[in-house]
């Protein structure tokens, strides 16, 4: 499975963590904790890739280095 960049940010408006995938516009996941947002978006990526495979299509290659959830220094 290709790895994609995952951006994690706190949404004051939603009161939850948002995990977004820049290479896959529109694919995001909201959750009450940072870890659950990262896990949730990872599962969405897997489901999305499985659906593409079933349709005989391939997912786009990632365009940025992959990032793991964590603190940005």
C-alpha positions, 0 to 999 in steps of 0.5 A: 500500500502506498503511504500518504501524508496525513495532516492532523490539526485541531478544529475549534469549530468542530471541537475535534481533531481533523486528519486530512490527506493532501494527496486525496482531496476531500478525504478527511476524518474527525475524531475526539483524539489525535490518535483516533483521527489518524487511525480513522483516516488510515482506515479510510485510505485502505477502504478507498484503495480497496474500492479502486482495486475492485473497480480495476483502478490504481491509486495515485502515487503520493507526492509528499514524504509520508509523515507519522502523527506526532509533534512538529518541531 
